[in-house]
Amino acid sequence: MALYLSPCRSAVRYNSGEVRLLLRFSVIGLLGSVMNPELWVPAVTTIAIVAIVAGSSYRLLKMWLQRSGRLSIPEADQQEIRDRLGQLQQAVDAIAIEVERLSEGQRFTTKLLAESVTGIAPIPAKQRS
């Protein structure tokens, strides 16, 4: 259905029988019926929303279809990942051993300090006033 704008200077009778003065331009279809000017904004808004949703859906679908082909990781990259994970595991083990050594040293120092100080005065209780 082709639409074109035609200048109007007279009153128009709609299919519903309503008579109105036309604005400067009116939309006329092939059958010669005139579109109500109050419906222009909703019609254009609907067309814009449909175009945006269709374009977005097309782009998302295209991205999803392209992504499905790239799910597998090449074997060379997998081997590199395995090597790095092995190095990380060795580093964590070394850190755990050092932390254990530090905690043993702390326990030993605390034990020596506790044994060397035998004559500590007790902390006095709060005096009642």
Backbone atoms as SQL, in Angstrom:
CREATE TABLE atoms (id INTEGER PRIMARY KEY, chain TEXT, resi INTEGER, resn TEXT, atom TEXT, x REAL, y REAL, z REAL);
INSERT INTO atoms VALUES
  (1, 'A', 1, 'MET', 'N', 0.854, -1.172, 0.000),
  (2, 'A', 1, 'MET', 'CA', 0.000, 0.000, 0.000),
  (3, 'A', 1, 'MET', 'C', 0.891, 1.223, 0.000),
  (4, 'A', 2, 'ALA', 'N', 0.858, 2.000, -1.038),
  (5, 'A', 2, 'ALA', 'CA', 1.688, 3.194, -1.137),
  (6, 'A', 2, 'ALA', 'C', 0.960, 4.371, -0.513),
  (7, 'A', 3, 'LEU', 'N', 1.698, 5.145, 0.249),
  (8, 'A', 3, 'LEU', 'CA', 1.127, 6.330, 0.884),
  (9, 'A', 3, 'LEU', 'C', 1.869, 7.555, 0.366),
  (10, 'A', 4, 'TYR', 'N', 1.164, 8.637, 0.217),
  (11, 'A', 4, 'TYR', 'CA', 1.818, 9.881, -0.162),
  (12, 'A', 4, 'TYR', 'C', 1.105, 11.018, 0.536),
  (13, 'A', 5, 'LEU', 'N', 1.791, 12.148, 0.642),
  (14, 'A', 5, 'LEU', 'CA', 1.214, 13.311, 1.295),
  (15, 'A', 5, 'LEU', 'C', 0.585, 14.207, 0.243),
  (16, 'A', 6, 'SER', 'N', -0.604, 14.662, 0.500),
  (17, 'A', 6, 'SER', 'CA', -1.246, 15.594, -0.428),
  (18, 'A', 6, 'SER', 'C', -1.730, 16.811, 0.349),
  (19, 'A', 7, 'PRO', 'N', -1.527, 17.987, -0.174),
  (20, 'A', 7, 'PRO', 'CA', -1.983, 19.189, 0.538),
  (21, 'A', 7, 'PRO', 'C', -3.514, 19.242, 0.548),
  (22, 'A', 8, 'CYS', 'N', -4.085, 19.638, 1.688),
  (23, 'A', 8, 'CYS', 'CA', -5.541, 19.712, 1.824),
  (24, 'A', 8, 'CYS', 'C', -5.918, 21.050, 2.447),
  (25, 'A', 9, 'ARG', 'N', -7.001, 21.621, 1.949),
  (26, 'A', 9, 'ARG', 'CA', -7.476, 22.888, 2.492),
  (27, 'A', 9, 'ARG', 'C', -8.964, 22.822, 2.837),
  (28, 'A', 10, 'SER', 'N', -9.530, 21.665, 2.852),
  (29, 'A', 10, 'SER', 'CA', -10.966, 21.569, 3.056),
  (30, 'A', 10, 'SER', 'C', -11.286, 20.581, 4.166),
  (31, 'A', 11, 'ALA', 'N', -12.556, 20.464, 4.441),
  (32, 'A', 11, 'ALA', 'CA', -13.008, 19.521, 5.447),
  (33, 'A', 11, 'ALA', 'C', -13.065, 18.129, 4.846),
  (34, 'A', 12, 'VAL', 'N', -12.883, 17.116, 5.703),
  (35, 'A', 12, 'VAL', 'CA', -12.888, 15.732, 5.251),
  (36, 'A', 12, 'VAL', 'C', -13.914, 14.965, 6.061),
  (37, 'A', 13, 'ARG', 'N', -14.614, 14.076, 5.390),
  (38, 'A', 13, 'ARG', 'CA', -15.550, 13.205, 6.074),
  (39, 'A', 13, 'ARG', 'C', -14.903, 11.836, 6.175),
  (40, 'A', 14, 'TYR', 'N', -14.686, 11.371, 7.432),
  (41, 'A', 14, 'TYR', 'CA', -14.068, 10.062, 7.653),
  (42, 'A', 14, 'TYR', 'C', -15.093, 8.962, 7.430),
  (43, 'A', 15, 'ASN', 'N', -14.611, 7.731, 7.339),
  (44, 'A', 15, 'ASN', 'CA', -15.497, 6.584, 7.139),
  (45, 'A', 15, 'ASN', 'C', -16.534, 6.481, 8.251),
  (46, 'A', 16, 'SER', 'N', -16.170, 6.961, 9.438),
  (47, 'A', 16, 'SER', 'CA', -17.104, 6.900, 10.565),
  (48, 'A', 16, 'SER', 'C', -18.186, 7.972, 10.459),
  (49, 'A', 17, 'GLY', 'N', -18.063, 8.875, 9.490),
  (50, 'A', 17, 'GLY', 'CA', -19.049, 9.935, 9.322),
  (51, 'A', 17, 'GLY', 'C', -18.620, 11.221, 9.982),
  (52, 'A', 18, 'GLU', 'N', -17.485, 11.231, 10.684),
  (53, 'A', 18, 'GLU', 'CA', -17.017, 12.425, 11.379),
  (54, 'A', 18, 'GLU', 'C', -16.442, 13.410, 10.365),
  (55, 'A', 19, 'VAL', 'N', -16.778, 14.670, 10.509),
  (56, 'A', 19, 'VAL', 'CA', -16.271, 15.711, 9.617),
  (57, 'A', 19, 'VAL', 'C', -15.281, 16.551, 10.394),
  (58, 'A', 20, 'ARG', 'N', -14.098, 16.757, 9.796),
  (59, 'A', 20, 'ARG', 'CA', -13.058, 17.558, 10.444),
  (60, 'A', 20, 'ARG', 'C', -12.337, 18.395, 9.411),
  (61, 'A', 21, 'LEU', 'N', -11.796, 19.495, 9.891),
  (62, 'A', 21, 'LEU', 'CA', -10.924, 20.286, 9.032),
  (63, 'A', 21, 'LEU', 'C', -9.559, 19.613, 9.031),
  (64, 'A', 22, 'LEU', 'N', -8.975, 19.512, 7.866),
  (65, 'A', 22, 'LEU', 'CA', -7.690, 18.856, 7.759),
  (66, 'A', 22, 'LEU', 'C', -6.565, 19.795, 8.147),
  (67, 'A', 23, 'LEU', 'N', -5.498, 19.174, 8.587),
  (68, 'A', 23, 'LEU', 'CA', -4.286, 19.943, 8.834),
  (69, 'A', 23, 'LEU', 'C', -3.675, 20.276, 7.482),
  (70, 'A', 24, 'ARG', 'N', -2.454, 20.731, 7.482),
  (71, 'A', 24, 'ARG', 'CA', -1.826, 21.128, 6.237),
  (72, 'A', 24, 'ARG', 'C', -1.685, 19.958, 5.267),
  (73, 'A', 25, 'PHE', 'N', -1.315, 18.774, 5.789),
  (74, 'A', 25, 'PHE', 'CA', -1.169, 17.603, 4.933),
  (75, 'A', 25, 'PHE', 'C', -1.970, 16.458, 5.542),
  (76, 'A', 26, 'SER', 'N', -2.396, 15.542, 4.730),
  (77, 'A', 26, 'SER', 'CA', -3.043, 14.330, 5.225),
  (78, 'A', 26, 'SER', 'C', -2.473, 13.142, 4.475),
  (79, 'A', 27, 'VAL', 'N', -2.516, 11.981, 5.105),
  (80, 'A', 27, 'VAL', 'CA', -2.009, 10.773, 4.481),
  (81, 'A', 27, 'VAL', 'C', -3.169, 10.099, 3.764),
  (82, 'A', 28, 'ILE', 'N', -2.967, 9.830, 2.468),
  (83, 'A', 28, 'ILE', 'CA', -4.018, 9.220, 1.663),
  (84, 'A', 28, 'ILE', 'C', -3.492, 7.903, 1.118),
  (85, 'A', 29, 'GLY', 'N', -4.258, 6.835, 1.285),
  (86, 'A', 29, 'GLY', 'CA', -3.861, 5.529, 0.783),
  (87, 'A', 29, 'GLY', 'C', -4.325, 5.335, -0.647),
  (88, 'A', 30, 'LEU', 'N', -4.107, 4.147, -1.197),
  (89, 'A', 30, 'LEU', 'CA', -4.517, 3.840, -2.561),
  (90, 'A', 30, 'LEU', 'C', -6.024, 3.920, -2.741),
  (91, 'A', 31, 'LEU', 'N', -6.749, 3.578, -1.695),
  (92, 'A', 31, 'LEU', 'CA', -8.203, 3.562, -1.808),
  (93, 'A', 31, 'LEU', 'C', -8.807, 4.942, -1.623),
  (94, 'A', 32, 'GLY', 'N', -7.986, 5.930, -1.322),
  (95, 'A', 32, 'GLY', 'CA', -8.493, 7.282, -1.171),
  (96, 'A', 32, 'GLY', 'C', -8.981, 7.593, 0.227),
  (97, 'A', 33, 'SER', 'N', -8.863, 6.649, 1.170),
  (98, 'A', 33, 'SER', 'CA', -9.289, 6.937, 2.531),
  (99, 'A', 33, 'SER', 'C', -8.207, 7.766, 3.227),
  (100, 'A', 34, 'VAL', 'N', -8.628, 8.616, 4.110),
  (101, 'A', 34, 'VAL', 'CA', -7.715, 9.520, 4.790),
  (102, 'A', 34, 'VAL', 'C', -7.455, 8.996, 6.195),
  (103, 'A', 35, 'MET', 'N', -6.195, 8.972, 6.574),
  (104, 'A', 35, 'MET', 'CA', -5.834, 8.513, 7.921),
  (105, 'A', 35, 'MET', 'C', -6.064, 9.635, 8.920),
  (106, 'A', 36, 'ASN', 'N', -6.666, 9.301, 10.020),
  (107, 'A', 36, 'ASN', 'CA', -6.936, 10.275, 11.068),
  (108, 'A', 36, 'ASN', 'C', -5.613, 10.860, 11.554),
  (109, 'A', 37, 'PRO', 'N', -5.457, 12.183, 11.554),
  (110, 'A', 37, 'PRO', 'CA', -4.191, 12.802, 11.986),
  (111, 'A', 37, 'PRO', 'C', -3.816, 12.479, 13.428),
  (112, 'A', 38, 'GLU', 'N', -4.780, 12.152, 14.247),
  (113, 'A', 38, 'GLU', 'CA', -4.477, 11.821, 15.641),
  (114, 'A', 38, 'GLU', 'C', -3.755, 10.478, 15.759),
  (115, 'A', 39, 'LEU', 'N', -3.795, 9.654, 14.722),
  (116, 'A', 39, 'LEU', 'CA', -3.150, 8.343, 14.745),
  (117, 'A', 39, 'LEU', 'C', -1.729, 8.359, 14.177),
  (118, 'A', 40, 'TRP', 'N', -1.259, 9.501, 13.697),
  (119, 'A', 40, 'TRP', 'CA', 0.069, 9.567, 13.113),
  (120, 'A', 40, 'TRP', 'C', 1.149, 9.240, 14.128),
  (121, 'A', 41, 'VAL', 'N', 1.092, 9.867, 15.290),
  (122, 'A', 41, 'VAL', 'CA', 2.133, 9.652, 16.300),
  (123, 'A', 41, 'VAL', 'C', 2.155, 8.194, 16.772),
  (124, 'A', 42, 'PRO', 'N', 1.022, 7.586, 17.133),
  (125, 'A', 42, 'PRO', 'CA', 1.083, 6.175, 17.514),
  (126, 'A', 42, 'PRO', 'C', 1.558, 5.264, 16.381),
  (127, 'A', 43, 'ALA', 'N', 1.184, 5.566, 15.142),
  (128, 'A', 43, 'ALA', 'CA', 1.597, 4.738, 14.018),
  (129, 'A', 43, 'ALA', 'C', 3.108, 4.823, 13.801),
  (130, 'A', 44, 'VAL', 'N', 3.649, 6.028, 13.821),
  (131, 'A', 44, 'VAL', 'CA', 5.091, 6.201, 13.630),
  (132, 'A', 44, 'VAL', 'C', 5.852, 5.589, 14.800),
  (133, 'A', 45, 'THR', 'N', 5.343, 5.750, 16.010),
  (134, 'A', 45, 'THR', 'CA', 5.988, 5.168, 17.187),
  (135, 'A', 45, 'THR', 'C', 6.010, 3.648, 17.089),
  (136, 'A', 46, 'THR', 'N', 4.897, 3.060, 16.666),
  (137, 'A', 46, 'THR', 'CA', 4.836, 1.604, 16.522),
  (138, 'A', 46, 'THR', 'C', 5.824, 1.117, 15.476),
  (139, 'A', 47, 'ILE', 'N', 5.900, 1.806, 14.359),
  (140, 'A', 47, 'ILE', 'CA', 6.843, 1.413, 13.304),
  (141, 'A', 47, 'ILE', 'C', 8.279, 1.516, 13.809),
  (142, 'A', 48, 'ALA', 'N', 8.607, 2.580, 14.559),
  (143, 'A', 48, 'ALA', 'CA', 9.965, 2.749, 15.090),
  (144, 'A', 48, 'ALA', 'C', 10.308, 1.639, 16.080),
  (145, 'A', 49, 'ILE', 'N', 9.371, 1.307, 16.955),
  (146, 'A', 49, 'ILE', 'CA', 9.623, 0.252, 17.954),
  (147, 'A', 49, 'ILE', 'C', 9.822, -1.096, 17.262),
  (148, 'A', 50, 'VAL', 'N', 8.989, -1.395, 16.282),
  (149, 'A', 50, 'VAL', 'CA', 9.130, -2.662, 15.558),
  (150, 'A', 50, 'VAL', 'C', 10.479, -2.721, 14.849),
  (151, 'A', 51, 'ALA', 'N', 10.906, -1.615, 14.246),
  (152, 'A', 51, 'ALA', 'CA', 12.197, -1.587, 13.556),
  (153, 'A', 51, 'ALA', 'C', 13.350, -1.798, 14.541),
  (154, 'A', 52, 'ILE', 'N', 13.289, -1.170, 15.700),
  (155, 'A', 52, 'ILE', 'CA', 14.359, -1.315, 16.698),
  (156, 'A', 52, 'ILE', 'C', 14.407, -2.741, 17.220),
  (157, 'A', 53, 'VAL', 'N', 13.261, -3.309, 17.550),
  (158, 'A', 53, 'VAL', 'CA', 13.225, -4.680, 18.077),
  (159, 'A', 53, 'VAL', 'C', 13.698, -5.676, 17.018),
  (160, 'A', 54, 'ALA', 'N', 13.280, -5.488, 15.774),
  (161, 'A', 54, 'ALA', 'CA', 13.696, -6.402, 14.711),
  (162, 'A', 54, 'ALA', 'C', 15.197, -6.313, 14.470),
  (163, 'A', 55, 'GLY', 'N', 15.729, -5.102, 14.434),
  (164, 'A', 55, 'GLY', 'CA', 17.167, -4.935, 14.235),
  (165, 'A', 55, 'GLY', 'C', 17.975, -5.515, 15.374),
  (166, 'A', 56, 'SER', 'N', 17.529, -5.279, 16.599),
  (167, 'A', 56, 'SER', 'CA', 18.236, -5.823, 17.759),
  (168, 'A', 56, 'SER', 'C', 18.165, -7.343, 17.779),
  (169, 'A', 57, 'SER', 'N', 17.007, -7.882, 17.492),
  (170, 'A', 57, 'SER', 'CA', 16.862, -9.340, 17.481),
  (171, 'A', 57, 'SER', 'C', 17.747, -9.962, 16.412),
  (172, 'A', 58, 'TYR', 'N', 17.801, -9.350, 15.244),
  (173, 'A', 58, 'TYR', 'CA', 18.649, -9.861, 14.167),
  (174, 'A', 58, 'TYR', 'C', 20.111, -9.869, 14.598),
  (175, 'A', 59, 'ARG', 'N', 20.561, -8.774, 15.207),
  (176, 'A', 59, 'ARG', 'CA', 21.966, -8.679, 15.628),
  (177, 'A', 59, 'ARG', 'C', 22.277, -9.693, 16.726),
  (178, 'A', 60, 'LEU', 'N', 21.405, -9.841, 17.710),
  (179, 'A', 60, 'LEU', 'CA', 21.628, -10.815, 18.780),
  (180, 'A', 60, 'LEU', 'C', 21.651, -12.244, 18.236),
  (181, 'A', 61, 'LEU', 'N', 20.748, -12.558, 17.327),
  (182, 'A', 61, 'LEU', 'CA', 20.719, -13.888, 16.725),
  (183, 'A', 61, 'LEU', 'C', 21.997, -14.146, 15.928),
  (184, 'A', 62, 'LYS', 'N', 22.445, -13.150, 15.189),
  (185, 'A', 62, 'LYS', 'CA', 23.670, -13.292, 14.414),
  (186, 'A', 62, 'LYS', 'C', 24.872, -13.510, 15.334),
  (187, 'A', 63, 'MET', 'N', 24.951, -12.748, 16.440),
  (188, 'A', 63, 'MET', 'CA', 26.049, -12.923, 17.399),
  (189, 'A', 63, 'MET', 'C', 25.992, -14.315, 18.017),
  (190, 'A', 64, 'TRP', 'N', 24.805, -14.792, 18.369),
  (191, 'A', 64, 'TRP', 'CA', 24.667, -16.106, 19.006),
  (192, 'A', 64, 'TRP', 'C', 25.089, -17.212, 18.046),
  (193, 'A', 65, 'LEU', 'N', 24.700, -17.096, 16.777),
  (194, 'A', 65, 'LEU', 'CA', 25.066, -18.120, 15.799),
  (195, 'A', 65, 'LEU', 'C', 26.570, -18.119, 15.523),
  (196, 'A', 66, 'GLN', 'N', 27.202, -16.961, 15.501),
  (197, 'A', 66, 'GLN', 'CA', 28.643, -16.892, 15.285),
  (198, 'A', 66, 'GLN', 'C', 29.399, -17.428, 16.492),
  (199, 'A', 67, 'ARG', 'N', 28.873, -17.207, 17.684),
  (200, 'A', 67, 'ARG', 'CA', 29.529, -17.645, 18.905),
  (201, 'A', 67, 'ARG', 'C', 29.568, -19.159, 19.013),
  (202, 'A', 68, 'SER', 'N', 28.549, -19.834, 18.521),
  (203, 'A', 68, 'SER', 'CA', 28.477, -21.277, 18.675),
  (204, 'A', 68, 'SER', 'C', 29.627, -21.982, 17.954),
  (205, 'A', 69, 'GLY', 'N', 30.210, -21.378, 16.945),
  (206, 'A', 69, 'GLY', 'CA', 31.317, -21.979, 16.237),
  (207, 'A', 69, 'GLY', 'C', 32.647, -21.830, 16.957),
  (208, 'A', 70, 'ARG', 'N', 32.725, -20.942, 17.951),
  (209, 'A', 70, 'ARG', 'CA', 33.986, -20.675, 18.630),
  (210, 'A', 70, 'ARG', 'C', 34.037, -21.253, 20.036),
  (211, 'A', 71, 'LEU', 'N', 33.230, -22.211, 20.355),
  (212, 'A', 71, 'LEU', 'CA', 33.194, -22.742, 21.712),
  (213, 'A', 71, 'LEU', 'C', 34.404, -23.604, 22.057),
  (214, 'A', 72, 'SER', 'N', 34.998, -24.275, 21.094),
  (215, 'A', 72, 'SER', 'CA', 36.114, -25.158, 21.390),
  (216, 'A', 72, 'SER', 'C', 37.406, -24.354, 21.513),
  (217, 'A', 73, 'ILE', 'N', 38.252, -24.759, 22.485),
  (218, 'A', 73, 'ILE', 'CA', 39.538, -24.112, 22.712),
  (219, 'A', 73, 'ILE', 'C', 40.599, -24.937, 21.998),
  (220, 'A', 74, 'PRO', 'N', 41.492, -24.297, 21.239),
  (221, 'A', 74, 'PRO', 'CA', 42.536, -25.054, 20.546),
  (222, 'A', 74, 'PRO', 'C', 43.407, -25.832, 21.533),
  (223, 'A', 75, 'GLU', 'N', 43.951, -26.953, 21.082),
  (224, 'A', 75, 'GLU', 'CA', 44.751, -27.834, 21.948),
  (225, 'A', 75, 'GLU', 'C', 45.984, -27.126, 22.484),
  (226, 'A', 76, 'ALA', 'N', 46.600, -26.254, 21.685),
  (227, 'A', 76, 'ALA', 'CA', 47.793, -25.525, 22.145),
  (228, 'A', 76, 'ALA', 'C', 47.450, -24.634, 23.338),
  (229, 'A', 77, 'ASP', 'N', 46.307, -23.970, 23.286),
  (230, 'A', 77, 'ASP', 'CA', 45.891, -23.123, 24.397),
  (231, 'A', 77, 'ASP', 'C', 45.566, -23.959, 25.628),
  (232, 'A', 78, 'GLN', 'N', 44.984, -25.133, 25.438),
  (233, 'A', 78, 'GLN', 'CA', 44.678, -26.003, 26.571),
  (234, 'A', 78, 'GLN', 'C', 45.960, -26.455, 27.270),
  (235, 'A', 79, 'GLN', 'N', 46.988, -26.756, 26.507),
  (236, 'A', 79, 'GLN', 'CA', 48.255, -27.187, 27.102),
  (237, 'A', 79, 'GLN', 'C', 48.880, -26.035, 27.888),
  (238, 'A', 80, 'GLU', 'N', 48.813, -24.833, 27.363),
  (239, 'A', 80, 'GLU', 'CA', 49.347, -23.671, 28.072),
  (240, 'A', 80, 'GLU', 'C', 48.578, -23.435, 29.373),
  (241, 'A', 81, 'ILE', 'N', 47.283, -23.610, 29.334),
  (242, 'A', 81, 'ILE', 'CA', 46.459, -23.448, 30.543),
  (243, 'A', 81, 'ILE', 'C', 46.836, -24.499, 31.581),
  (244, 'A', 82, 'ARG', 'N', 47.030, -25.742, 31.141),
  (245, 'A', 82, 'ARG', 'CA', 47.438, -26.807, 32.068),
  (246, 'A', 82, 'ARG', 'C', 48.787, -26.497, 32.707),
  (247, 'A', 83, 'ASP', 'N', 49.743, -26.010, 31.903),
  (248, 'A', 83, 'ASP', 'CA', 51.070, -25.673, 32.436),
  (249, 'A', 83, 'ASP', 'C', 50.979, -24.570, 33.491),
  (250, 'A', 84, 'ARG', 'N', 50.205, -23.551, 33.199),
  (251, 'A', 84, 'ARG', 'CA', 50.068, -22.440, 34.154),
  (252, 'A', 84, 'ARG', 'C', 49.357, -22.880, 35.430),
  (253, 'A', 85, 'LEU', 'N', 48.354, -23.741, 35.296),
  (254, 'A', 85, 'LEU', 'CA', 47.685, -24.252, 36.497),
  (255, 'A', 85, 'LEU', 'C', 48.645, -25.085, 37.339),
  (256, 'A', 86, 'GLY', 'N', 49.510, -25.853, 36.707),
  (257, 'A', 86, 'GLY', 'CA', 50.513, -26.622, 37.449),
  (258, 'A', 86, 'GLY', 'C', 51.471, -25.707, 38.192),
  (259, 'A', 87, 'GLN', 'N', 51.919, -24.626, 37.540),
  (260, 'A', 87, 'GLN', 'CA', 52.798, -23.665, 38.208),
  (261, 'A', 87, 'GLN', 'C', 52.088, -23.000, 39.379),
  (262, 'A', 88, 'LEU', 'N', 50.820, -22.677, 39.191),
  (263, 'A', 88, 'LEU', 'CA', 50.044, -22.055, 40.264),
  (264, 'A', 88, 'LEU', 'C', 49.902, -22.998, 41.451),
  (265, 'A', 89, 'GLN', 'N', 49.666, -24.266, 41.188),
  (266, 'A', 89, 'GLN', 'CA', 49.543, -25.251, 42.264),
  (267, 'A', 89, 'GLN', 'C', 50.854, -25.388, 43.027),
  (268, 'A', 90, 'GLN', 'N', 51.988, -25.404, 42.326),
  (269, 'A', 90, 'GLN', 'CA', 53.282, -25.474, 42.997),
  (270, 'A', 90, 'GLN', 'C', 53.524, -24.244, 43.856),
  (271, 'A', 91, 'ALA', 'N', 53.143, -23.066, 43.364),
  (272, 'A', 91, 'ALA', 'CA', 53.326, -21.833, 44.131),
  (273, 'A', 91, 'ALA', 'C', 52.472, -21.848, 45.395),
  (274, 'A', 92, 'VAL', 'N', 51.241, -22.313, 45.296),
  (275, 'A', 92, 'VAL', 'CA', 50.362, -22.379, 46.470),
  (276, 'A', 92, 'VAL', 'C', 50.915, -23.372, 47.491),
  (277, 'A', 93, 'ASP', 'N', 51.445, -24.504, 47.037),
  (278, 'A', 93, 'ASP', 'CA', 52.049, -25.477, 47.957),
  (279, 'A', 93, 'ASP', 'C', 53.254, -24.875, 48.678),
  (280, 'A', 94, 'ALA', 'N', 54.097, -24.149, 47.953),
  (281, 'A', 94, 'ALA', 'CA', 55.275, -23.517, 48.567),
  (282, 'A', 94, 'ALA', 'C', 54.856, -22.481, 49.603),
  (283, 'A', 95, 'ILE', 'N', 53.827, -21.713, 49.298),
  (284, 'A', 95, 'ILE', 'CA', 53.335, -20.710, 50.249),
  (285, 'A', 95, 'ILE', 'C', 52.780, -21.392, 51.492),
  (286, 'A', 96, 'ALA', 'N', 52.074, -22.495, 51.325),
  (287, 'A', 96, 'ALA', 'CA', 51.518, -23.218, 52.477),
  (288, 'A', 96, 'ALA', 'C', 52.630, -23.731, 53.385),
  (289, 'A', 97, 'ILE', 'N', 53.713, -24.219, 52.809),
  (290, 'A', 97, 'ILE', 'CA', 54.841, -24.713, 53.620),
  (291, 'A', 97, 'ILE', 'C', 55.468, -23.565, 54.404),
  (292, 'A', 98, 'GLU', 'N', 55.651, -22.413, 53.753),
  (293, 'A', 98, 'GLU', 'CA', 56.253, -21.260, 54.444),
  (294, 'A', 98, 'GLU', 'C', 55.348, -20.750, 55.561),
  (295, 'A', 99, 'VAL', 'N', 54.050, -20.735, 55.349),
  (296, 'A', 99, 'VAL', 'CA', 53.123, -20.296, 56.398),
  (297, 'A', 99, 'VAL', 'C', 53.186, -21.249, 57.589),
  (298, 'A', 100, 'GLU', 'N', 53.292, -22.535, 57.324),
  (299, 'A', 100, 'GLU', 'CA', 53.415, -23.521, 58.417),
  (300, 'A', 100, 'GLU', 'C', 54.694, -23.292, 59.209),
  (301, 'A', 101, 'ARG', 'N', 55.782, -22.991, 58.527),
  (302, 'A', 101, 'ARG', 'CA', 57.051, -22.703, 59.228),
  (303, 'A', 101, 'ARG', 'C', 56.933, -21.458, 60.093),
  (304, 'A', 102, 'LEU', 'N', 56.290, -20.435, 59.552),
  (305, 'A', 102, 'LEU', 'CA', 56.103, -19.214, 60.347),
  (306, 'A', 102, 'LEU', 'C', 55.246, -19.477, 61.586),
  (307, 'A', 103, 'SER', 'N', 54.184, -20.256, 61.428),
  (308, 'A', 103, 'SER', 'CA', 53.326, -20.526, 62.585),
  (309, 'A', 103, 'SER', 'C', 54.065, -21.363, 63.638),
  (310, 'A', 104, 'GLU', 'N', 54.938, -22.295, 63.228),
  (311, 'A', 104, 'GLU', 'CA', 55.746, -23.071, 64.187),
  (312, 'A', 104, 'GLU', 'C', 56.690, -22.144, 64.941),
  (313, 'A', 105, 'GLY', 'N', 57.318, -21.207, 64.231),
  (314, 'A', 105, 'GLY', 'CA', 58.203, -20.240, 64.885),
  (315, 'A', 105, 'GLY', 'C', 57.443, -19.371, 65.874),
  (316, 'A', 106, 'GLN', 'N', 56.253, -18.977, 65.529),
  (317, 'A', 106, 'GLN', 'CA', 55.425, -18.160, 66.428),
  (318, 'A', 106, 'GLN', 'C', 55.062, -18.952, 67.687),
  (319, 'A', 107, 'ARG', 'N', 54.709, -20.214, 67.525),
  (320, 'A', 107, 'ARG', 'CA', 54.378, -21.042, 68.688),
  (321, 'A', 107, 'ARG', 'C', 55.599, -21.221, 69.597),
  (322, 'A', 108, 'PHE', 'N', 56.744, -21.444, 68.995),
  (323, 'A', 108, 'PHE', 'CA', 57.961, -21.628, 69.780),
  (324, 'A', 108, 'PHE', 'C', 58.299, -20.357, 70.565),
  (325, 'A', 109, 'THR', 'N', 58.217, -19.209, 69.909),
  (326, 'A', 109, 'THR', 'CA', 58.516, -17.934, 70.580),
  (327, 'A', 109, 'THR', 'C', 57.524, -17.685, 71.705),
  (328, 'A', 110, 'THR', 'N', 56.270, -17.938, 71.481),
  (329, 'A', 110, 'THR', 'CA', 55.254, -17.737, 72.519),
  (330, 'A', 110, 'THR', 'C', 55.512, -18.654, 73.706),
  (331, 'A', 111, 'LYS', 'N', 55.923, -19.894, 73.460),
  (332, 'A', 111, 'LYS', 'CA', 56.211, -20.845, 74.537),
  (333, 'A', 111, 'LYS', 'C', 57.412, -20.372, 75.364),
  (334, 'A', 112, 'LEU', 'N', 58.479, -19.900, 74.700),
  (335, 'A', 112, 'LEU', 'CA', 59.652, -19.394, 75.421),
  (336, 'A', 112, 'LEU', 'C', 59.300, -18.197, 76.282),
  (337, 'A', 113, 'LEU', 'N', 58.505, -17.287, 75.753),
  (338, 'A', 113, 'LEU', 'CA', 58.116, -16.107, 76.531),
  (339, 'A', 113, 'LEU', 'C', 57.255, -16.492, 77.733),
  (340, 'A', 114, 'ALA', 'N', 56.409, -17.459, 77.572),
  (341, 'A', 114, 'ALA', 'CA', 55.532, -17.877, 78.670),
  (342, 'A', 114, 'ALA', 'C', 56.333, -18.559, 79.774),
  (343, 'A', 115, 'GLU', 'N', 57.361, -19.318, 79.435),
  (344, 'A', 115, 'GLU', 'CA', 58.167, -20.018, 80.430),
  (345, 'A', 115, 'GLU', 'C', 59.120, -19.078, 81.152),
  (346, 'A', 116, 'SER', 'N', 59.611, -18.054, 80.485),
  (347, 'A', 116, 'SER', 'CA', 60.610, -17.162, 81.095),
  (348, 'A', 116, 'SER', 'C', 59.997, -16.203, 82.091),
  (349, 'A', 117, 'VAL', 'N', 58.772, -15.855, 81.966),
  (350, 'A', 117, 'VAL', 'CA', 58.133, -14.907, 82.879),
  (351, 'A', 117, 'VAL', 'C', 57.238, -15.703, 83.817),
  (352, 'A', 118, 'THR', 'N', 57.744, -15.974, 85.012),
  (353, 'A', 118, 'THR', 'CA', 56.953, -16.745, 85.964),
  (354, 'A', 118, 'THR', 'C', 56.372, -15.887, 87.068),
  (355, 'A', 119, 'GLY', 'N', 57.023, -14.801, 87.401),
  (356, 'A', 119, 'GLY', 'CA', 56.554, -13.978, 88.523),
  (357, 'A', 119, 'GLY', 'C', 55.753, -12.778, 88.095),
  (358, 'A', 120, 'ILE', 'N', 54.753, -12.974, 87.278),
  (359, 'A', 120, 'ILE', 'CA', 53.925, -11.849, 86.836),
  (360, 'A', 120, 'ILE', 'C', 52.840, -11.617, 87.874),
  (361, 'A', 121, 'ALA', 'N', 52.656, -10.358, 88.195),
  (362, 'A', 121, 'ALA', 'CA', 51.616, -10.005, 89.140),
  (363, 'A', 121, 'ALA', 'C', 50.258, -10.140, 88.462),
  (364, 'A', 122, 'PRO', 'N', 49.281, -10.657, 89.141),
  (365, 'A', 122, 'PRO', 'CA', 47.943, -10.806, 88.530),
  (366, 'A', 122, 'PRO', 'C', 47.312, -9.440, 88.277),
  (367, 'A', 123, 'ILE', 'N', 46.452, -9.391, 87.353),
  (368, 'A', 123, 'ILE', 'CA', 45.759, -8.152, 87.044),
  (369, 'A', 123, 'ILE', 'C', 44.729, -7.935, 88.144),
  (370, 'A', 124, 'PRO', 'N', 44.789, -6.759, 88.780),
  (371, 'A', 124, 'PRO', 'CA', 43.848, -6.499, 89.874),
  (372, 'A', 124, 'PRO', 'C', 42.409, -6.376, 89.370),
  (373, 'A', 125, 'ALA', 'N', 41.482, -6.876, 90.158),
  (374, 'A', 125, 'ALA', 'CA', 40.067, -6.776, 89.822),
  (375, 'A', 125, 'ALA', 'C', 39.634, -5.319, 90.008),
  (376, 'A', 126, 'LYS', 'N', 38.564, -4.958, 89.384),
  (377, 'A', 126, 'LYS', 'CA', 38.066, -3.596, 89.529),
  (378, 'A', 126, 'LYS', 'C', 37.655, -3.354, 90.976),
  (379, 'A', 127, 'GLN', 'N', 38.076, -2.226, 91.471),
  (380, 'A', 127, 'GLN', 'CA', 37.699, -1.875, 92.839),
  (381, 'A', 127, 'GLN', 'C', 36.304, -1.270, 92.829),
  (382, 'A', 128, 'ARG', 'N', 35.536, -1.667, 93.805),
  (383, 'A', 128, 'ARG', 'CA', 34.179, -1.117, 93.880),
  (384, 'A', 128, 'ARG', 'C', 34.229, 0.216, 94.628),
  (385, 'A', 129, 'SER', 'N', 33.556, 1.199, 94.084),
  (386, 'A', 129, 'SER', 'CA', 33.566, 2.491, 94.745),
  (387, 'A', 129, 'SER', 'C', 32.313, 2.749, 95.516);
